[in-house]
Amino acid sequence: MAKKMKKFTPLESPTLRDKVSKGDEYKSPPFLTGFTEDTNLAEILKYPEMEKILMKYNLPCLGCPMAKFEIKKLKIGEVCKIYGINLESLLKELNEKLITP
């Protein structure tokens, strides 16, 4: 007789449970929702092809030695506002690249 597999509800899933226990909030992956102004740079840079787009917009965080310490906290919307980068245009390009590799 085949062994029954335990079904997990989302918060019982081992990976999600670990995230919640560490205090992280679960977010849908960007390939499902797209990048938004609240997406942090660490999430964007998980996709190597996105770095070229960020460099095109002269995002100073890519070369900043301090950014590596706060990369998970830096939201793309905040960075664009601080440095006068066109957020709408940047997000459009990032999301287009995300869906058409």
Backbone hydrogen bonds, N-H to C=O, Kabsch-Sander energy under -0.5 kcal/mol:
donor,donor_aa,acceptor,acceptor_aa,energy
12,E,9,T,-1.7
13,S,9,T,-1.3
17,R,13,S,-3.3
18,D,14,P,-2.0
19,K,15,T,-1.9
20,V,16,L,-2.8
21,S,17,R,-2.5
22,K,18,D,-1.3
23,G,20,V,-1.4
24,D,19,K,-2.1
32,L,29,P,-2.2
33,T,29,P,-1.3
34,G,30,P,-3.7
39,T,36,T,-1.8
41,L,74,L,-2.4
42,A,71,I,-1.4
43,E,40,N,-0.5
44,I,40,N,-1.6
45,L,41,L,-2.8
46,K,43,E,-0.8
47,Y,44,I,-1.6
50,M,47,Y,-2.3
51,E,48,P,-1.1
52,K,48,P,-0.5
53,I,49,E,-0.7
54,L,50,M,-2.4
55,M,51,E,-2.5
56,K,52,K,-2.0
57,Y,53,I,-1.3
58,N,55,M,-1.9
59,L,54,L,-1.9
62,L,59,L,-1.4
63,G,60,P,-1.2
64,C,60,P,-0.6
64,C,61,C,-0.6
67,A,64,C,-0.6
68,K,64,C,-0.6
69,F,66,M,-1.5
70,E,66,M,-0.7
70,E,67,A,-1.0
71,I,67,A,-0.9
73,K,70,E,-1.7
74,L,70,E,-1.4
75,K,73,K,-0.8
76,I,39,T,-2.8
77,G,37,E,-2.4
79,V,75,K,-2.3
80,C,76,I,-2.4
81,K,77,G,-1.9
82,I,78,E,-2.4
83,Y,79,V,-2.2
84,G,80,C,-0.8
84,G,81,K,-0.5
85,I,80,C,-2.3
87,L,85,I,-1.0
90,L,86,N,-2.2
91,L,87,L,-3.1
92,K,88,E,-2.0
93,E,89,S,-2.2
94,L,90,L,-2.7
95,N,91,L,-2.8
96,E,92,K,-2.2
97,K,93,E,-2.2
98,L,94,L,-1.9
99,I,95,N,-1.7
100,T,96,E,-1.7
